[in-house]
């Protein structure tokens, strides 16, 4: 059987660059070598693409989540209508000894874009991959963009009747018609949302730039911090209760995993708790929940996935209130994919191991691509 060349696209121009590298290294090492030939493709923080292997040379300092970085590789580019053929961008770029980085780039059969945050998870790279006529894992342009922007996501979910918490969206320069300053006064915010308030960049994940505030001084500092990462900020009410997560897998007929629970040791599930501080949170998989609550969460996870036009994979995060009410917090269309990340761990608890999960996602990408390539591009009347 001919092996498929799988490009593992990682890094990116995002504050979640390091998280992506951790995920990519794990996928590279776990992918089924009997079926696939993995090729690491990195995007540095300036947006340059490089190809290289093996993973321990291309992704440096894998044991240090804060300092992990891209190593040497050969500069490359993927152009529109290239049908997956990488093109050398600099003949004199430093290359590793791997054949994939020697200058003879093999045509890619499918790409696994393990990119988190802006310029990767927001539809930008997905649009490029569609133009390059190559199958790719995960949601397309629309699902990726809608899932990335928390303001747009919450409005779509709300209008579809999916229960969510209260929120406000703030831009770095409020339109004059609002009659309010930007950001709105803390008194106005707490009047609408109560206290404490969560402040988040609208287009970011992994808890980057997120703050929990209880007074005006904290609020102004948190808004300033969030605006470092985006031009739009989301203000959310604090919802007391349990944090539950559920993984979704599939295209037109998605399935939901068993739910898991995150219990943050500190104030909330921060970036450090997710990726750096091993004692920052306790993960309980599967979560201890009544059967009817499990069904509600799985049903809402699938409905959220379909409402936002997602495909391939997503993780949906929930709040479970003390009275049993379930609220959707957000969706992550390309969740963390390390061996200890919630998305693969939830599927492992549901009977699908890490290597098999990678295989299924690749097959789903090819299935969608084959279906879409039969669509007509001309109109004859």
C-alpha positions as CSV (number, residue, x, y, z in Angstrom):
1,X,0.0,0.0,0.0
2,X,1.4,3.4,-1.0
3,X,1.8,5.7,2.0
4,X,0.1,9.1,2.1
5,X,2.3,12.1,2.6
6,X,0.9,14.0,5.5
7,X,2.0,17.5,6.1
8,X,1.9,18.4,9.8
9,X,1.5,22.2,9.8
10,X,2.5,23.8,13.1
11,X,3.6,27.0,14.8
12,X,2.1,30.1,13.3
13,X,1.9,33.8,13.9
14,X,0.0,33.5,17.1
15,X,0.4,33.7,20.9
16,X,-0.5,30.0,20.8
17,X,2.6,29.2,18.7
18,X,4.3,27.1,21.4
19,X,1.1,25.1,22.1
20,X,0.9,24.2,18.4
21,X,4.5,22.9,18.4
22,X,3.8,20.6,21.4
23,X,0.8,19.2,19.6
24,X,2.6,18.7,16.3
25,X,5.5,16.8,17.9
26,X,3.1,14.4,19.6
27,X,1.2,13.8,16.3
28,X,4.4,13.3,14.4
29,X,5.6,10.7,16.8
30,X,2.2,8.8,17.1
31,X,1.0,8.8,13.5
32,X,0.8,5.3,11.9
33,X,4.0,4.9,9.9
34,X,2.5,1.9,8.0
35,X,0.0,4.2,6.4
36,X,1.5,7.7,6.4
37,X,4.8,9.5,5.8
38,X,4.7,12.6,8.1
39,X,6.4,15.8,7.0
40,X,6.8,18.6,9.5
41,X,6.0,22.1,8.1
42,X,6.5,25.0,10.5
43,X,5.3,28.6,10.3
44,X,7.5,30.9,12.3
45,X,6.3,34.0,14.2
46,X,7.0,36.1,11.1
47,X,4.9,33.9,8.9
48,X,7.7,32.2,7.0
49,X,7.2,28.5,6.1
50,X,9.9,25.9,6.6
51,X,10.1,22.2,6.2
52,X,12.2,19.9,8.3
53,X,12.5,16.6,10.3
54,X,13.0,14.7,12.5
55,X,10.8,16.2,15.2
56,X,13.5,16.4,17.9
57,X,15.6,18.6,15.6
58,X,12.9,20.6,14.0
59,X,11.0,21.3,17.2
60,X,13.6,22.2,19.8
61,X,13.4,22.0,23.6
62,X,10.2,19.8,23.7
63,X,10.5,19.4,27.4
64,X,10.1,23.1,28.1
65,X,6.6,24.4,27.2
66,X,7.7,28.1,27.4
67,X,10.8,27.8,25.3
68,X,9.8,25.3,22.7
69,X,10.7,26.6,19.2
70,X,11.2,25.8,15.6
71,X,14.6,24.5,14.6
72,X,16.4,24.4,11.2
73,X,14.5,23.6,8.0
74,X,14.3,24.5,4.4
75,X,12.3,27.6,3.4
76,X,9.2,26.6,1.4
77,X,5.8,27.8,0.2
78,X,2.5,26.4,-0.7
79,X,0.9,28.2,-3.7
80,X,-2.7,28.3,-5.0
81,X,-3.6,25.4,-7.2
82,X,-0.4,23.6,-6.3
83,X,-2.3,20.4,-5.5
84,X,-0.2,20.0,-2.4
85,X,3.2,20.5,-4.0
86,X,5.5,22.5,-1.7
87,X,7.8,24.9,-3.6
88,X,11.3,25.8,-2.4
89,X,11.5,29.4,-1.3
90,X,15.2,29.7,-0.7
91,X,17.8,27.4,-2.2
92,X,20.4,28.2,0.5
93,X,18.1,27.7,3.5
94,X,19.6,25.5,6.3
95,X,18.1,22.1,5.9
96,X,18.0,19.0,8.0
97,X,19.2,15.6,6.8
98,X,15.6,14.4,6.2
99,X,14.6,13.8,2.6
100,X,11.5,16.0,3.0
101,X,13.8,19.0,3.7
102,X,16.5,18.3,1.1
103,X,14.9,20.3,-1.6
104,X,12.9,17.5,-3.2
105,X,9.6,18.2,-1.6
106,X,7.1,15.4,-2.1
107,X,3.6,16.3,-3.1
108,X,1.4,16.3,0.0
109,X,-1.7,14.2,0.0
110,X,-3.3,15.8,3.0
111,X,-2.4,18.4,5.6
112,X,-3.0,18.3,9.4
113,X,-3.0,22.0,10.3
114,X,-2.3,21.8,14.0
115,X,-2.5,25.6,14.4
116,X,-4.1,27.4,17.3
117,X,-5.4,31.0,17.3
118,X,-5.2,33.7,14.6
119,X,-3.5,33.0,11.3
120,X,-4.2,29.3,11.6
121,X,-7.4,28.4,13.4
122,X,-9.5,31.3,12.1
123,X,-10.0,30.3,8.5
124,X,-7.0,32.0,7.0
125,X,-4.9,28.9,6.5
126,X,-8.0,26.9,5.6
127,X,-8.6,29.2,2.7
128,X,-5.1,28.8,1.5
129,X,-5.4,25.0,1.6
130,X,-8.6,25.1,-0.3
131,X,-7.0,27.3,-3.0
132,X,-4.0,24.9,-3.1
133,X,-6.5,22.1,-3.8
134,X,-5.4,19.8,-0.9
135,X,-7.4,17.9,1.7
136,X,-6.9,19.2,5.3
137,X,-8.0,18.1,8.7
138,X,-10.6,20.2,10.6
139,X,-13.2,22.8,9.8
140,X,-13.3,24.9,6.6
141,X,-13.1,28.6,6.3
142,X,-16.6,29.4,7.7
143,X,-16.5,27.0,10.6
144,X,-13.0,28.0,11.6
145,X,-13.8,31.7,11.4
146,X,-17.1,31.4,13.3
147,X,-15.5,29.3,16.0
148,X,-12.5,31.6,16.5
149,X,-14.4,34.8,17.0
150,X,-16.1,34.4,20.4
151,X,-18.5,37.3,19.7
152,X,-19.8,35.9,16.4
153,X,-19.8,32.4,17.9
154,X,-22.0,33.4,20.8
155,X,-24.4,35.4,18.7
156,X,-24.9,32.4,16.4
157,X,-25.4,30.0,19.3
158,X,-27.8,32.4,21.0
159,X,-29.9,32.8,17.9
160,X,-30.0,29.0,17.4
161,X,-31.5,28.6,20.9
162,X,-28.4,27.1,22.4
163,X,-28.1,28.2,26.1
164,X,-25.1,30.5,26.7
165,X,-24.0,33.0,29.4
166,X,-24.4,36.8,29.2
167,X,-21.7,38.7,27.4
168,X,-20.7,42.0,25.9
169,X,-18.3,42.7,22.9
170,X,-16.0,45.8,23.0
171,X,-13.9,47.1,20.2
172,X,-10.7,49.1,20.6
173,X,-12.6,52.2,19.3
174,X,-16.4,52.2,20.0
175,X,-18.6,53.4,17.1
176,X,-20.1,56.8,18.0
177,X,-23.7,55.4,17.6
178,X,-23.2,53.4,20.8
179,X,-23.1,56.5,22.9
180,X,-20.5,54.7,25.2
181,X,-16.8,55.0,25.7
182,X,-14.5,52.1,24.8
183,X,-14.2,50.2,27.0
184,X,-17.6,50.8,28.7
185,X,-17.6,52.0,32.3
186,X,-17.0,49.3,34.9
187,X,-20.3,50.2,36.6
188,X,-22.2,49.6,33.3
189,X,-20.4,46.3,32.7
190,X,-21.2,44.9,36.2
191,X,-24.7,46.2,35.9
192,X,-25.1,44.0,32.8
193,X,-23.0,41.0,33.8
194,X,-22.6,41.1,37.6
195,X,-19.3,40.6,39.3
196,X,-16.7,39.2,38.9
197,X,-16.3,39.6,35.1
198,X,-14.1,37.6,32.7
199,X,-12.2,39.7,30.1
200,X,-10.9,37.9,27.0
201,X,-9.5,38.7,23.5
202,X,-12.3,37.7,21.1
203,X,-10.0,35.8,18.7
204,X,-7.7,33.8,20.9
205,X,-7.6,30.5,22.8
206,X,-5.6,28.6,25.4
207,X,-6.6,31.3,27.9
208,X,-4.1,33.7,26.4
209,X,-4.9,37.3,27.6
210,X,-7.8,36.2,29.9
211,X,-8.4,37.8,33.2
212,X,-10.9,37.5,36.0
213,X,-11.7,40.9,37.5
214,X,-13.5,42.1,40.6
215,X,-12.9,45.9,40.6
216,X,-12.4,48.8,38.2
217,X,-8.7,48.9,38.5
218,X,-8.4,45.3,37.6
219,X,-10.9,45.7,34.8
220,X,-9.1,48.5,33.1
221,X,-5.8,46.6,33.3
222,X,-7.4,43.4,32.0
223,X,-9.0,45.2,29.0
224,X,-5.6,46.8,28.1
225,X,-4.0,43.3,28.3
226,X,-6.7,41.7,26.2
227,X,-6.3,44.4,23.5
228,X,-2.7,43.4,23.2
229,X,-3.9,40.3,21.4
230,X,-7.0,41.5,19.5
231,X,-9.0,44.5,18.4
232,X,-12.1,43.1,19.9
233,X,-12.6,42.0,23.5
234,X,-15.3,39.9,25.1
235,X,-16.7,40.5,28.6
236,X,-18.4,37.5,30.1
237,X,-20.4,37.0,33.3
238,X,-19.0,34.6,35.9
239,X,-21.0,31.4,35.9
240,X,-20.5,29.4,39.1
241,X,-20.5,25.7,38.6
242,X,-18.5,22.9,37.1
243,X,-16.4,23.1,33.9
244,X,-17.2,20.3,31.5
245,X,-15.7,19.5,28.1
246,X,-16.8,17.2,25.3
247,X,-15.0,16.2,22.1
248,X,-16.8,16.0,18.7
249,X,-15.6,13.9,15.8
250,X,-17.0,13.6,12.3
251,X,-18.3,15.5,9.2
252,X,-22.0,15.3,8.4
253,X,-22.8,12.8,11.1
254,X,-20.6,13.8,14.1
255,X,-20.3,11.8,17.3
256,X,-19.6,13.1,20.8
257,X,-17.2,11.6,23.3
258,X,-17.8,11.0,27.0
259,X,-17.6,14.4,28.8
260,X,-14.7,15.2,31.1
261,X,-14.4,17.7,33.9
262,X,-11.7,20.4,34.5
263,X,-11.2,21.4,38.1
264,X,-8.8,24.4,38.3
265,X,-6.7,24.5,41.4
266,X,-6.3,28.3,41.0
267,X,-8.8,30.9,40.1
268,X,-9.6,29.6,36.6
269,X,-8.2,27.3,34.0
270,X,-5.3,29.5,32.8
271,X,-2.6,29.1,30.1
272,X,-0.2,28.0,32.8
273,X,-2.6,25.5,34.2
274,X,-3.2,24.0,30.8
275,X,0.4,23.7,29.5
276,X,3.0,24.6,32.1
277,X,1.9,23.9,35.7
278,X,1.2,20.2,36.0
279,X,-0.6,20.8,39.3
280,X,-2.6,23.7,37.9
281,X,-5.8,21.6,37.3
282,X,-7.3,18.3,37.9
283,X,-8.9,16.5,34.9
284,X,-11.5,13.9,35.6
285,X,-12.3,11.7,32.6
286,X,-15.0,10.7,32.3
287,X,-16.8,13.3,34.5
288,X,-19.1,12.0,37.3
289,X,-22.4,13.0,35.9
290,X,-26.0,11.6,35.8
291,X,-26.8,9.8,32.5
292,X,-29.4,12.4,31.5
293,X,-26.8,15.2,32.0
294,X,-24.3,13.3,29.8
295,X,-26.9,13.0,27.1
296,X,-27.7,16.7,27.3
297,X,-24.0,17.7,27.0
298,X,-23.4,15.4,24.1
299,X,-26.5,16.6,22.3
300,X,-25.5,20.3,22.8
301,X,-21.9,19.6,21.7
302,X,-23.1,18.1,18.4
303,X,-25.7,20.9,17.9
304,X,-23.0,23.5,18.6
305,X,-20.7,21.8,16.1
306,X,-23.4,21.7,13.4
307,X,-24.7,25.3,14.1
308,X,-21.2,26.7,13.5
309,X,-20.7,24.6,10.4
310,X,-17.7,22.7,11.8
311,X,-16.2,19.6,10.4
312,X,-13.6,17.0,11.4
313,X,-13.1,17.8,15.1
314,X,-13.9,20.3,17.8
315,X,-14.0,20.5,21.6
316,X,-17.0,22.1,23.2
317,X,-16.7,23.6,26.6
318,X,-19.6,23.9,29.1
319,X,-20.6,25.2,32.4
320,X,-22.8,22.9,34.6
321,X,-24.6,25.1,37.2
322,X,-25.5,23.8,40.6
323,X,-29.2,23.6,39.6
324,X,-28.3,21.2,36.7
325,X,-28.6,23.8,33.9
326,X,-26.0,23.3,31.1
327,X,-24.6,26.4,29.3
328,X,-22.2,26.3,26.3
329,X,-19.1,28.4,27.0
330,X,-17.3,28.1,23.7
331,X,-16.0,25.8,20.9
332,X,-12.4,25.1,19.9
333,X,-12.2,24.0,16.3
334,X,-8.5,22.9,16.6
335,X,-8.1,22.0,20.2
336,X,-4.7,21.1,21.8
337,X,-3.6,17.8,20.5
338,X,-0.8,16.7,22.8
339,X,-1.1,13.2,24.4
340,X,-2.3,14.8,27.6
341,X,-4.7,17.3,26.0
342,X,-8.4,16.9,26.7
343,X,-9.6,16.3,23.1
344,X,-7.6,13.0,22.6
345,X,-8.0,12.0,26.2
346,X,-11.8,12.2,26.0
347,X,-11.7,10.0,22.9
348,X,-9.3,7.6,24.5
349,X,-11.9,7.2,27.3
350,X,-14.5,6.7,24.6
351,X,-12.6,3.8,23.0
352,X,-10.5,5.6,20.3
353,X,-6.8,5.7,21.0
354,X,-4.4,8.5,20.0
355,X,-3.0,6.9,16.8
356,X,-6.4,5.7,15.7
357,X,-7.8,9.2,16.3
358,X,-5.2,10.7,14.0
359,X,-6.1,8.2,11.3
360,X,-9.8,8.9,11.5
361,X,-9.2,12.6,11.2
362,X,-7.1,12.2,8.1
363,X,-9.7,9.9,6.5
364,X,-12.5,12.5,7.4
365,X,-10.4,15.2,5.6
366,X,-10.0,13.1,2.5
367,X,-13.7,12.1,2.5
368,X,-14.8,15.8,2.6
369,X,-12.3,16.7,-0.1
370,X,-13.5,13.9,-2.4
371,X,-17.1,14.9,-2.0
372,X,-16.4,18.6,-2.7
373,X,-14.2,18.0,-5.7
374,X,-17.2,16.8,-7.7
375,X,-19.0,20.1,-7.3
376,X,-19.3,21.9,-10.6
377,X,-17.2,25.0,-11.3
378,X,-19.1,26.1,-14.4
379,X,-22.7,26.9,-15.3
380,X,-24.1,25.9,-18.6
381,X,-27.7,26.9,-17.9
